[in-house]
């Protein structure tokens, strides 16, 4: 991939973005989206260049594996960090390797945290990001489980 290529990013809402693996040279492009938080869902830590102020990089290492489902607690931590940033009027970018599963699950959970149902969140994400696959069984089950836990605590 050429070093000057653009990051594969989809705007889900004015405050929420999903992308495939961003490189350090994508940092300025991400800042221009008014993003102040990057939630990294890949098991490999992304380039620290992405997390230079005013952008914060929050690494939530997870695997994309049906035999090792994402912990709901990891999804909760991501949402708890994202909501204050969104409430301040800034954007949040969620990424994994391809922007299909882990980042999609986290983005759906952020939308649930903002008041959507799991079904509404998954529908919106699929509509806005063509490669998104929240209906993969092991991903969808985590989104529904997060919704159940999130609303039970309210």
N, C-alpha and C positions, 0 to 999 in steps of 0.2 A: 504494500500500500504506500503510495507517495506520501511524504511527510506533510505536504500542504493540503491534503484532502480534508474536507469538512467532517465534523463529528456527525454520526448517524443519530439524530435527536428528533423526537416527536413531542410537540406541545399537546399535552392532554387538557390542561386548563391554563389560564394565565399565570398560575403559580406552580404548576407541576409539569415536569418533563421526564421522559424516559429516553435513555440512550443505550447504545451498545458501548463497548469498552472505549472510554475516551483516553487519549494520549496527553502527555504534558503540553504538546503544542496546540491543543484544543482549549487551553485555559482561558485565553482572551475571548474566544467565541462563546464560551459558556458564561463568562462574566457579562457579556453583552445581552444575555437573556434575562438579566436581573436576578440571576441565581446567586444565592448566598449560602446554600448548603448542598453538598453532594453526598448522597447516600450510596456507598459502594457495596454492592451485594456479591461481589466476586470473592473467591477464596484467596486470590492473589491481591496484595495491596496495590492500588493504583499509584500513578506518579504523584509524588508529593507536590509537584508544581501545580496541580489542580487545586490544592488546598491553601494557596496563598491568600492572605487577606485582600479583600473582604470576604472571600469564600472560605467556608469551613468544610473540611473533608471528614466524613464520619464513616469509618470502615466497619461493616457488619459482615464478616466472612461467613459465607454460606455455600452449600453445595447444591447443584441442580441434579438431584438423584431421587428417583421414586422410593428407594430403599432407605434414604436418610432425609425425611421431610424437614423442611425449615422449622426451627422452633418458633412457636407463636411468640415467645418472649422476645426473640430477635425482632420480629415484626413490630411488637409493641414498643421496643426501644427506638426503632426508626421513626415511628409515628410520633412518639413523645418528643423527639428532637426536632422533627419537621414542623409540627403544628405552631410553635412559637415563631418560627421564621416566616411561615405563611401569614400568620396573624400580624406580623410587622410589615407586611406588604411585599415581601421578597419571594423569589422562586426557589424551588427545590428540584434538583435533578437526581433521578435514581438510575443507576446503571448496574448491569451485570456484563457478562461476556457478549451476548448477542441482543440483549434487550427484548427477550421473548418470554422468560419464565420468572426468575427471581426478582428482577426489577419490576416486572409487571405485577407480581404478587405484592411487593412493597408499595407500589403506586396505588393499587386497589385499596390497600389497607390505609394509606394516607387519605384517600377519598372517603373511606368509611369513617375515619377520624374526623373528617369535615362534615359528616352527617348523611352521607349516601348509604344506601343498602349495598350489600355485596353484589347483588345482581346489577344494580345501576352502575356501580363502579366498573365491573367487568365489561358491561356493554359499552360504556364510554371509552374505556381503554382500547377495546377491540376496534371501535369506530375510528379512533385517532391514531392508532399505531398498527399498521397492516400486519406486521410480523408477530404481534402480541398473541400469546396463547395461554390466557388464564384458565381455559377449560381443560387443560391437561389435568388428569385426575389428581395427581399429587400436589398440584399447584392450587387448583380450585378448592380442594379440601382444606388447605391451609387458610385460604381467604375466608371461607365460611367459618372455620374455627376461630379465626381472629375476630370476625364480626360478633360471634357469640360471646367471646370473652370480653371484647371491648364494650358491648352494650350491657353486659351483666355487671360491669363495675360502675356503671353510671347510676 
